[in-house]
Amino acid sequence: MCQGDPVNQDWEDRVAAAWASFDEYPQERADEFRAVIEGLVAELPAGSPLGPFESACAWDSTGHSDRAVPLYRLALARGLTGYKGRRARIQLSSSLRNIGQAAKGVRLLTPELDASSDELDDAVRATLALCLSSLGRDREGLALVLGALAPHLPRYQRSMAAYARALTGPEA
């Protein structure tokens, strides 16, 4: 979560339940899902970074990257940090790519490669690979994806990691 935000576990649980029900809302009812999220957002204190973050996620997940981008930016500007801050950077980068601003997505996500490791590391690499591919930098994107995949393989971890490095190394 973020510092200084008095959100309680009940609110977090209700947000999680709303997202767990997302698939119950077909595209033609996307506005109903967004209304559920907005109802939860309305409970937050003014200036909370969680409000624009959850709103951005709802717009993004219902096919409106253009509406999500300014909300992700607002959440980060308001101090969204930690796990949700990292999620916001990943999702903002993806949305930027979707609206034709992949270079901004690359700039935003590249520092995440050196951030403290967590369960979002592979999502960082996958999203960054998509942004790179949108810029015609497919070899770099493939190198990231192979590098992320290698540790999960039952065999060939060393060789796949080496192949990933070779895609962008000096001899590439």
C-alpha positions as CSV (number, residue, x, y, z in Angstrom):
1,M,0.0,0.0,0.0
2,C,1.1,3.6,0.3
3,Q,2.2,5.5,3.3
4,G,-0.3,7.6,5.2
5,D,-3.4,6.0,3.5
6,P,-5.9,4.9,6.2
7,V,-7.5,2.1,4.1
8,N,-8.5,-0.9,6.1
9,Q,-8.6,-4.6,5.4
10,D,-12.3,-4.5,4.8
11,W,-12.0,-2.0,2.0
12,E,-9.1,-4.0,0.5
13,D,-11.2,-7.2,0.7
14,R,-14.1,-5.6,-1.0
15,V,-11.9,-4.3,-3.8
16,A,-10.4,-7.8,-4.2
17,A,-14.0,-9.2,-4.3
18,A,-15.0,-6.7,-7.0
19,W,-12.0,-7.7,-9.1
20,A,-12.7,-11.4,-8.6
21,S,-16.2,-10.7,-10.1
22,F,-14.8,-8.9,-13.2
23,D,-15.5,-11.8,-15.5
24,E,-19.2,-11.6,-14.6
25,Y,-19.3,-8.3,-16.5
26,P,-19.3,-8.8,-20.3
27,Q,-18.0,-5.9,-22.3
28,E,-21.5,-4.4,-22.8
29,R,-21.8,-4.1,-19.0
30,A,-18.3,-2.7,-18.4
31,D,-19.9,0.6,-17.2
32,E,-21.5,-1.4,-14.4
33,F,-18.2,-2.8,-13.3
34,R,-16.6,0.6,-13.4
35,A,-19.4,1.9,-11.2
36,V,-18.7,-0.8,-8.6
37,I,-15.0,0.3,-8.5
38,E,-16.0,4.0,-8.4
39,G,-18.3,3.3,-5.4
40,L,-15.3,1.8,-3.5
41,V,-13.1,4.7,-4.6
42,A,-15.7,7.2,-3.3
43,E,-15.0,5.8,0.2
44,L,-11.4,6.9,0.1
45,P,-10.1,10.1,1.6
46,A,-9.6,13.0,-0.8
47,G,-6.1,12.9,-2.3
48,S,-5.6,9.2,-1.8
49,P,-3.4,7.6,-4.5
50,L,-5.5,4.4,-4.4
51,G,-8.5,6.2,-5.9
52,P,-7.0,7.0,-9.2
53,F,-5.1,3.7,-9.3
54,E,-8.3,1.6,-8.9
55,S,-10.1,3.8,-11.3
56,A,-7.3,3.5,-13.9
57,C,-7.3,-0.3,-13.5
58,A,-11.1,-0.4,-14.1
59,W,-10.8,1.8,-17.2
60,D,-7.8,-0.1,-18.5
61,S,-9.4,-3.5,-17.9
62,T,-12.5,-2.5,-19.8
63,G,-10.6,-1.4,-22.9
64,H,-10.0,2.3,-22.3
65,S,-6.2,2.7,-22.0
66,D,-6.6,6.4,-23.0
67,R,-8.7,7.0,-19.9
68,A,-6.4,5.0,-17.7
69,V,-3.2,6.8,-18.5
70,P,-3.9,10.1,-16.7
71,L,-5.3,8.2,-13.7
72,Y,-2.2,6.0,-13.3
73,R,-0.1,9.2,-13.6
74,L,-2.1,10.9,-10.9
75,A,-1.9,7.9,-8.6
76,L,1.9,7.9,-8.9
77,A,2.1,11.7,-8.5
78,R,0.1,11.3,-5.3
79,G,2.7,8.9,-3.9
80,L,1.5,5.4,-4.7
81,T,4.5,3.3,-3.7
82,G,5.4,-0.3,-3.0
83,Y,3.7,-3.2,-4.7
84,K,0.7,-1.1,-6.1
85,G,3.1,1.6,-7.2
86,R,5.0,-1.0,-9.2
87,R,1.8,-2.4,-10.6
88,A,0.8,1.1,-11.6
89,R,4.1,1.6,-13.5
90,I,3.6,-1.8,-15.3
91,Q,0.0,-1.0,-16.2
92,L,0.8,2.6,-17.2
93,S,3.5,1.3,-19.5
94,S,1.2,-1.1,-21.1
95,S,-1.5,1.5,-21.6
96,L,1.1,3.9,-23.1
97,R,2.0,1.3,-25.6
98,N,-1.7,0.7,-26.4
99,I,-2.2,4.4,-27.2
100,G,1.0,4.6,-29.4
101,Q,3.4,5.9,-26.8
102,A,5.6,2.8,-26.4
103,A,8.8,4.8,-26.0
104,K,7.3,6.4,-22.8
105,G,6.5,2.9,-21.6
106,V,10.1,1.8,-22.1
107,R,11.4,4.9,-20.2
108,L,9.0,4.2,-17.4
109,L,9.7,0.5,-17.0
110,T,13.4,0.2,-17.7
111,P,14.4,1.3,-14.2
112,E,12.1,-1.4,-12.8
113,L,14.6,-4.0,-14.1
114,D,16.9,-2.9,-11.3
115,A,14.2,-2.5,-8.6
116,S,14.0,-4.8,-5.7
117,S,12.8,-8.2,-6.9
118,D,9.3,-9.4,-6.3
119,E,6.6,-11.5,-8.0
120,L,6.1,-8.7,-10.6
121,D,9.5,-9.1,-12.1
122,D,8.3,-11.2,-15.0
123,A,5.4,-8.8,-15.7
124,V,7.9,-6.0,-15.9
125,R,9.9,-7.9,-18.4
126,A,6.9,-9.0,-20.5
127,T,5.4,-5.5,-20.6
128,L,8.8,-4.0,-21.4
129,A,9.2,-6.6,-24.2
130,L,5.9,-5.6,-25.7
131,C,6.8,-1.9,-25.6
132,L,10.2,-2.7,-27.2
133,S,8.5,-4.8,-29.9
134,S,6.1,-1.9,-30.7
135,L,9.2,0.2,-31.3
136,G,10.7,-2.4,-33.7
137,R,13.2,-3.6,-31.1
138,D,12.1,-7.2,-31.2
139,R,15.5,-8.8,-30.4
140,E,15.7,-6.8,-27.1
141,G,12.1,-7.8,-26.3
142,L,12.8,-11.4,-27.0
143,A,15.9,-11.3,-24.9
144,L,13.9,-10.0,-21.9
145,V,11.2,-12.7,-22.4
146,L,13.7,-15.5,-22.7
147,G,15.6,-14.2,-19.7
148,A,12.4,-14.1,-17.6
149,L,11.4,-17.6,-18.8
150,A,14.7,-19.3,-18.2
151,P,14.5,-19.6,-14.4
152,H,11.1,-21.3,-14.7
153,L,12.2,-24.1,-17.1
154,P,12.8,-27.6,-15.7
155,R,16.0,-27.8,-17.8
156,Y,18.1,-25.6,-20.0
157,Q,18.1,-22.6,-17.7
158,R,21.7,-21.8,-18.3
159,S,21.5,-22.1,-22.1
160,M,18.3,-20.1,-22.4
161,A,19.8,-17.3,-20.2
162,A,22.9,-17.4,-22.4
163,Y,20.9,-17.2,-25.6
164,A,18.9,-14.3,-24.1
165,R,22.2,-12.4,-23.4
166,A,23.5,-13.2,-26.9
167,L,20.5,-11.6,-28.5
168,T,21.6,-8.2,-27.4
169,G,25.3,-8.8,-26.7
170,P,28.2,-7.3,-28.7
171,E,28.1,-10.0,-31.3
172,A,24.3,-9.6,-32.0
